[in-house]
Amino acid sequence: MRKIIYRSILFLFIFLQVTIMYINSASQVNAATFTTGYTTMTNSRFSYLGAVASTVTGGAKNVTIKTSAHSDNDTGNLFPGDAVCFSNLSSNGCNSNTTYTVGQVLNASSFNVSTGITGGLVADDRVVASQSSRLAISFTPTDVTGVTNLRVYVPAATTNNADGIPDAGKFDANTLGTDITATGVLSISGGSATITNASATYTTTTLGGSKYHNILVPVGTLAAGTQYTFTIGHASTVKDRFINPSPSGTSHTRGVGDKMVITIQTEDASANIIDKADTGITPNDGVFVSAYVPTSVTWTISSVAASQSKCGTTTSIATTADNTSGVTVPYGTIFNSETFFNAAHTHTVTTNAGGGYVLQVTEDGALKKDGSSPSIADGTCDGSCSTTTAAAWATATNNGFGYTLAGTNAAFSNPNYKVFDSTGFQTIASNTSTISGDTVDVCYRLSVDGTQQAGLYYNKLTYQAYPRF
């Protein structure tokens, strides 16, 4: 009796083993391996998934993140200009459906956003900066007999794998699954291959204890030995792409990628695998490249010779701007009164400041004998100019000392003149963007009364040029 029982058990054991082997291999009848098979990502940068460390009041901009026990525990993969949002643990998607722009990464555990945060945040709210990618899976079939479908398995989180929030070490489908039949979500190139988008399906499947996004699409005739590229993800609609994983685990080392496997296979009408390849991809941290270019202004003052046409007049004397004489307007001996004496300097300005530059001038007072008294009055041109108002000056018997300007960005120009201001700087030229080699002529005019007391008269002009933002 025992022998009969023993033989029965042995028979059942062998039968079950053979049956299991048959079932497990049924979907891989005559399965081969693609000659080539690999996957590329249009963007292989990790998504960012951290957590808020402490309460952030509504309207505030600075956020501090937790530094342990999360997918991202520092700001190493969060860059200025990134789109970021915040999500509480009890809901999917971004709080108030609002995204913000990262302004500055302040340090390894804090950053700020460009606008105040609506409603504030509490500890453990998620910090999310999603990266999306189109997956381009290239393959070269070995056997095309009976092929009717393409199937792709993409690693998925066990839960919440299509909620639009990155998953640690896994891809999130966002709306790709629900829009799988839409034009442009799936495509194929190479040879004359076609796919039937309208019949594509999306599900999630558990294989070997792991969850996968499972995409199946009917495919037209393939040719053995021809390379094809099957692309998942819409070219312009970001929500119809996979969201890239954030780093797996809770202690990611920056610069170390996560190895992942995406499987592509061809199948016949009975779901038997014809060709198959496990392709490897390795998302990694983004590399932030920065270089600071300081704001600068290059500014020179150049001399102008006599008998030159400047500001609509002809210079009477030469000015200097050199190491021997310095920067001067040497009118010299004035033999003729009630006569215009014209001179000029040329200013050249280059700046990389986004707001351009400002060029200004002031004087330490009127031209004074021996720097004291009496003085040659600045005058009022032909009666109505001042330090702030430009007006005509065409009559040499209207004595004084003033200036006019020439240049694209000059504050005013001939025939109008102003007198120099001793109480503060007056703007003589400016622009509102970066500029190279902008020139401004400052043309001086002097006319002396016939009764002006003899002696050496002088004053000092001070110019300044500065960038603005």
C-alpha positions in Angstrom: 0.0 0.0 0.0 2.8 2.4 0.9 4.5 1.7 -2.4 1.3 2.6 -4.3 1.0 5.9 -2.3 4.7 6.7 -2.9 4.4 6.0 -6.6 1.3 8.1 -6.9 3.0 11.1 -5.1 6.1 10.8 -7.3 3.9 10.7 -10.4 2.0 13.8 -9.4 5.2 15.7 -8.5 6.8 14.9 -11.9 3.5 15.8 -13.7 3.2 19.1 -11.9 6.9 20.1 -12.7 6.4 19.4 -16.4 3.1 21.3 -16.4 4.7 24.3 -14.7 7.6 24.3 -17.1 5.2 24.2 -20.0 3.1 27.1 -18.7 6.1 29.2 -17.9 7.6 28.8 -21.3 4.4 28.9 -23.4 4.7 32.7 -23.9 8.2 32.3 -25.2 7.8 29.6 -27.9 10.7 30.0 -30.4 11.7 33.3 -28.6 14.9 34.8 -29.9 17.0 37.9 -29.0 17.0 41.1 -31.1 20.3 41.6 -32.9 20.4 45.1 -31.4 18.3 46.5 -28.6 18.9 49.7 -26.6 16.9 52.6 -25.1 17.8 56.3 -25.1 16.1 59.1 -23.1 15.5 62.6 -24.5 16.2 63.8 -20.9 18.0 61.5 -18.5 18.1 63.8 -15.6 16.5 62.6 -12.3 13.3 64.2 -11.2 13.5 65.8 -7.8 11.5 64.6 -4.8 12.3 66.0 -1.4 10.4 67.0 1.7 9.8 70.3 3.5 11.6 70.4 6.8 9.5 73.0 8.7 6.5 75.3 8.3 6.6 78.0 5.6 4.2 80.8 6.1 2.0 81.9 3.2 3.7 84.4 0.9 7.2 83.4 2.0 9.8 82.4 -0.6 12.5 80.4 1.3 12.1 76.7 1.7 14.3 74.3 3.8 14.2 70.6 3.0 14.8 67.6 5.1 18.3 66.1 4.9 17.6 62.4 5.4 15.2 59.6 4.8 13.9 60.9 1.4 14.6 60.3 -2.3 16.4 63.7 -2.4 18.0 64.9 0.8 19.9 68.0 -0.5 19.5 70.6 -3.2 22.1 69.0 -5.4 19.7 68.3 -8.3 17.7 71.5 -7.9 18.8 74.4 -10.1 17.8 78.0 -10.6 15.1 78.2 -13.2 13.6 74.8 -12.4 9.9 74.5 -12.2 9.0 73.3 -8.7 5.8 72.6 -6.9 4.7 71.4 -3.5 2.4 68.5 -2.7 0.9 67.3 0.6 0.9 63.6 1.3 -2.9 63.3 1.3 -3.3 64.4 -2.3 -2.0 63.9 -5.8 -0.6 66.7 -7.9 0.6 70.1 -6.9 -1.0 72.2 -4.1 -3.4 74.7 -5.6 -2.2 73.5 -9.0 0.5 76.0 -8.7 4.1 75.8 -9.9 6.9 78.1 -8.9 10.3 78.9 -10.4 13.5 78.2 -8.4 15.2 81.6 -7.8 18.4 80.7 -6.0 19.8 77.6 -4.4 20.9 79.1 -1.1 22.8 76.1 0.3 22.7 72.3 0.5 19.4 72.3 2.3 17.5 75.4 1.3 16.4 77.4 -1.8 14.0 80.1 -2.7 11.3 80.6 -5.3 10.7 83.7 -7.3 7.2 84.4 -6.0 5.5 83.9 -2.6 4.1 80.5 -1.9 0.3 80.4 -1.8 -1.1 79.2 1.5 2.3 78.2 2.9 3.7 74.7 3.6 4.0 72.3 6.5 6.7 69.8 7.4 6.7 66.7 5.2 5.0 68.4 2.2 6.7 67.1 -0.9 9.1 69.2 -2.9 8.7 68.2 -6.5 10.6 69.2 -9.6 9.6 66.8 -12.4 11.7 65.9 -15.4 10.0 64.1 -18.3 11.4 62.1 -21.1 10.5 60.4 -24.3 11.8 56.8 -24.4 13.3 55.8 -27.8 13.8 52.0 -27.9 15.8 50.8 -30.9 15.7 47.1 -31.9 16.7 44.9 -34.8 14.5 41.8 -35.2 16.0 38.4 -35.7 12.7 36.6 -36.4 9.6 38.3 -37.7 7.5 35.3 -38.4 4.0 35.9 -37.1 4.8 39.2 -35.4 1.6 41.2 -34.7 2.4 43.3 -31.6 5.0 45.2 -29.8 5.1 45.2 -26.0 7.2 47.3 -23.7 7.6 47.0 -19.9 8.8 50.1 -18.0 9.5 50.0 -14.3 6.6 51.4 -12.2 6.0 52.1 -8.5 3.7 49.7 -6.7 1.1 52.4 -6.1 0.4 56.0 -7.3 2.3 55.3 -10.5 0.3 57.6 -12.7 -0.4 60.6 -10.4 2.0 63.1 -12.0 4.4 63.0 -9.0 7.9 61.5 -9.5 8.4 58.0 -8.0 11.7 57.0 -6.4 13.6 54.7 -8.7 10.5 54.2 -11.0 8.8 56.0 -13.9 5.4 57.7 -13.4 3.0 57.5 -16.3 1.3 60.9 -15.6 -1.5 61.0 -18.3 0.4 58.9 -20.8 -1.7 55.8 -20.0 -5.0 57.4 -20.4 -3.9 59.1 -23.6 -2.1 56.1 -25.0 -4.3 55.9 -28.2 -3.8 59.6 -28.9 -1.9 60.5 -32.1 1.8 61.1 -31.4 2.0 59.4 -28.0 3.5 56.3 -29.6 5.5 56.2 -32.9 7.8 54.0 -34.8 10.5 54.7 -37.4 12.7 52.6 -39.6 12.0 50.6 -42.7 8.3 50.8 -43.6 7.0 49.8 -40.2 3.7 51.1 -38.9 1.8 50.9 -35.6 -1.9 51.1 -34.9 -2.1 53.8 -32.2 -5.9 53.6 -31.9 -5.6 50.0 -30.8 -2.8 50.5 -28.3 -3.3 49.5 -24.7 -1.8 50.5 -21.4 -2.0 48.6 -18.1 0.3 47.9 -15.2 1.6 44.4 -14.7 3.4 42.6 -11.9 6.3 40.4 -13.1 8.7 38.6 -10.7 7.3 40.6 -7.8 7.9 44.0 -9.5 5.4 46.4 -11.0 5.7 47.5 -14.6 3.9 49.9 -17.0 2.7 47.5 -19.8 2.3 49.1 -23.2 1.0 47.0 -26.1 0.5 48.2 -29.7 -0.3 46.4 -32.9 2.6 46.6 -35.4 2.7 46.2 -39.2 5.1 44.1 -41.1 8.7 44.1 -39.8 11.8 43.0 -41.7 14.5 40.9 -40.1 17.8 42.7 -39.9 16.2 46.2 -40.1 16.6 48.5 -37.2 13.5 50.2 -35.8 13.0 52.8 -33.1 9.8 52.7 -31.1 9.2 56.0 -29.2 7.0 56.4 -26.2 6.0 59.9 -25.3 4.5 62.9 -27.1 6.9 65.3 -28.7 5.2 68.5 -27.4 2.6 67.4 -24.8 4.8 66.9 -21.7 2.0 65.3 -19.6 1.9 62.5 -22.2 5.4 61.4 -21.4 6.9 59.3 -18.6 8.0 61.4 -15.6 11.6 60.5 -14.8 12.4 58.7 -11.6 13.8 60.5 -8.6 16.8 58.7 -7.0 16.0 55.3 -5.6 16.3 54.7 -1.9 16.8 57.3 0.8 20.5 58.0 0.7 21.4 58.9 -2.8 25.0 59.7 -3.7 25.1 62.6 -6.2 26.5 61.6 -9.6 25.7 57.9 -9.2 23.0 56.8 -11.7 20.3 54.3 -11.1 20.4 51.3 -13.4 17.0 50.3 -14.8 15.8 47.8 -17.3 13.2 48.5 -20.0 12.0 45.4 -21.9 10.8 45.4 -25.5 9.5 42.3 -27.2 7.6 41.3 -30.3 4.7 38.9 -30.0 2.4 36.9 -32.2 -1.4 37.0 -32.0 -1.4 34.6 -29.1 1.0 36.7 -27.0 3.9 34.3 -27.7 7.2 36.2 -27.6 9.1 36.2 -30.9 12.0 38.5 -30.1 13.0 40.1 -26.8 15.6 42.4 -25.4 16.2 43.9 -21.9 17.6 47.3 -22.5 19.5 49.2 -19.8 19.1 52.9 -19.0 20.7 54.9 -16.2 19.1 58.2 -15.1 21.4 60.5 -13.2 21.7 63.9 -11.6 21.8 67.0 -13.8 25.1 68.8 -14.1 24.8 72.5 -13.2 27.3 74.6 -15.0 27.8 78.1 -13.8 30.1 81.0 -14.5 29.9 84.5 -13.1 30.6 87.4 -15.4 31.0 90.5 -13.4 29.5 93.8 -14.5 32.0 96.1 -16.1 32.3 99.4 -17.7 35.2 100.4 -20.0 35.4 104.1 -20.4 38.0 106.3 -22.1 38.3 110.1 -22.7 40.1 111.0 -25.9 41.6 114.3 -27.0 40.3 116.1 -30.0 42.7 118.2 -32.2 42.0 121.8 -33.4 40.1 122.4 -36.6 37.9 119.4 -36.1 34.2 119.3 -36.8 32.5 118.3 -33.5 28.9 119.0 -32.3 28.2 121.1 -35.4 31.1 123.5 -34.7 34.8 123.6 -35.5 37.2 123.2 -32.6 39.4 126.3 -31.9 42.0 124.5 -29.9 43.3 120.9 -29.2 42.4 119.2 -26.0 44.7 116.7 -24.3 44.2 113.2 -22.8 47.6 111.7 -22.2 50.2 110.8 -19.6 52.3 114.0 -20.3 49.6 116.7 -20.1 46.8 114.8 -18.4 43.2 115.4 -19.5 42.9 119.1 -20.1 41.1 121.8 -22.0 43.9 124.3 -22.5 42.3 127.4 -23.9 45.6 129.3 -23.4 45.8 133.0 -23.9 42.5 134.6 -24.9 43.5 137.5 -27.1 40.0 138.0 -28.6 37.1 138.8 -26.4 33.5 138.4 -27.3 34.5 135.4 -29.4 33.6 131.7 -29.2 36.4 129.4 -28.4 35.4 125.8 -29.0 37.1 122.5 -27.8 36.0 118.9 -27.3 36.7 115.6 -25.7 35.3 112.2 -26.9 34.1 109.7 -24.4 33.9 106.0 -25.4 31.9 103.6 -23.2 31.5 99.8 -23.3 29.4 97.9 -20.7 28.0 94.5 -20.3 25.4 95.7 -17.8 21.9 94.7 -18.8 20.5 98.1 -17.9 23.2 100.0 -19.8 25.3 102.8 -18.5 25.1 106.4 -17.3 27.7 109.1 -18.0 27.6 112.3 -15.8 29.6 115.4 -15.2 29.9 118.1 -12.5 32.2 121.1 -11.9 33.8 122.4 -8.7 32.6 126.0 -9.6 33.0 128.7 -12.2 36.3 129.5 -13.9 38.1 131.6 -11.2 41.2 133.7 -11.3 43.9 131.8 -9.6 41.2 129.4 -8.4 39.7 132.1 -6.2 38.2 135.3 -7.6 37.0 137.0 -9.7 35.3 134.5 -12.0 34.1 134.1 -15.5 30.4 133.5 -14.9 28.9 130.4 -16.4 26.3 132.5 -18.1 22.9 131.7 -19.5 23.8 131.1 -23.2 21.5 133.3 -25.2 19.4 133.9 -22.1 17.6 130.7 -21.1 20.0 127.9 -20.6 21.0 126.6 -17.1 22.5 123.5 -15.5 19.3 121.6 -16.2 17.8 123.3 -19.2 19.5 123.2 -22.7 19.0 126.2 -24.9 20.5 127.9 -27.9 23.8 129.8 -27.7 24.7 131.5 -30.9 25.7 135.0 -29.8 29.3 135.3 -28.7 28.7 138.6 -26.7 26.6 136.5 -24.4 29.6 135.5 -22.4 30.1 132.4 -20.3 31.4 128.8 -20.2 29.2 125.9 -21.2 28.9 122.7 -23.3 26.9 120.8 -25.8 26.9 117.1 -26.8 26.9 114.8 -29.8 26.2 111.1 -29.9 23.4 108.6 -30.3 22.8 108.4 -26.6 23.6 112.1 -25.7 21.2 113.8 -23.4 20.9 116.8 -25.8 22.8 118.3 -28.7 23.8 121.4 -30.7 22.5 124.1 -31.1 21.5 123.7 -27.5 23.9 124.2 -24.6 24.0 123.9 -20.9 26.3 125.2 -18.2 28.1 122.9 -15.8 26.5 122.2 -12.4 28.6 122.6 -9.3 25.9 121.3 -6.9 25.8 117.7 -8.3 26.2 115.4 -11.3 24.2 116.0 -14.4 23.6 113.1 -16.9 25.1 113.8 -20.3 24.6 110.3 -21.9 22.9 107.0 -21.1 21.5 103.9 -22.6 19.4 100.9 -21.4 21.2 97.8 -22.5 24.6 96.3 -23.1 26.6 98.3 -25.6 30.1 98.4 -27.1 32.0 101.5 -28.1 29.3 104.0 -27.6 30.8 107.5 -28.3 29.8 110.9 -26.9 31.4 114.1 -27.8 31.5 116.8 -25.1 32.0 120.1 -26.8 33.1 123.0 -24.6 32.4 126.7 -25.4 34.0 129.8 -23.9 33.3 133.5 -24.5 35.0 136.2 -22.4 33.9 139.8 -21.9 36.3 142.5 -23.0 36.6 143.8 -19.4 37.3 140.5 -17.8 40.2 141.0 -15.3 43.5 139.7 -16.5 44.9 136.5 -14.9 44.8 132.7 -15.1 41.3 131.3 -14.7 40.6 127.6 -14.1 38.2 125.1 -12.6 37.9 121.3 -12.5 35.4 119.0 -14.2 34.7 115.5 -12.8 33.1 112.8 -14.9 31.7 109.5 -13.8 30.4 106.5 -15.7 28.6 103.6 -14.0 26.6 100.6 -15.1 23.0 100.1 -14.1 21.0 97.0 -13.7 
